[in-house]
Amino acid sequence: MEKRKFISVHFSCCNVYNRIYINKEGTAYVGRCPGCMRSIKFKIGQGGLNSRFFESF
C-alpha cells in the first residue's frame, strides 16, 4: 500500500495543525481547517518548494 503524500498546515484562524493531502489528480494539496472548515488549496507546479510545513492566515 502506497502512503498518501501530505503537507502540514498551521491554521492560524483556529490555532490548529492539520495534514493536507494531495488530490486524486496530483495537481494540488487540498483540505480544510478542522475547526472552522475553511478550505485551502496549494497548487503543485514546476520549481516548487521543499518545505513540508506551511501557515494559513
N, C-alpha and C positions, 0 to 999 in steps of 0.2 A: 504494500500500500504506500503510495506516494504522499508525503506530507504537503499540506497546502501552504503556499507562500503567504506571508503576512508582514505587516509593519506595525509598530506600536505607536499609538497616538495618545497624547495627553489632551483631553478635552477640558480647556480652561473654563468653559461655561458651567460645568458641574464638578470640576476638580477631580476627575477620574481618568484612569488609563484604560485603554481597551485595544485589543488586536483588531486590525482591519485587514481583511483577506482579499486576495486577487480575485477578480471576476472570472466567469467561465471563458470569456473571450480572450483573457490575458492582456487586456488593454488598460486596466486601471485597478487600483485598490479602492474598494468601496465599503462603506459601513455607516453606522450610526452611533451617536453618543448613547451610552446605556442609561443615562439619567433623563435627558430631555428629548431624546430621539432625533436630534439634529443630524441631518445627512452630511456626509463628507465623501469626497472623491479625489484621489491622487492619480492623475494620468501617467501612464508609463510611456517613455519616449527615448529616443537616442540620446546618448550623453547624459544619462540620468545620474542620480546621486547614489553614494554608497551607504548613506545613513539609513538606519532602520528605526529611528525614533524621531517623532515629529510632535509639534504642538499646534493645536487648533485654537484660534482666537475668536 
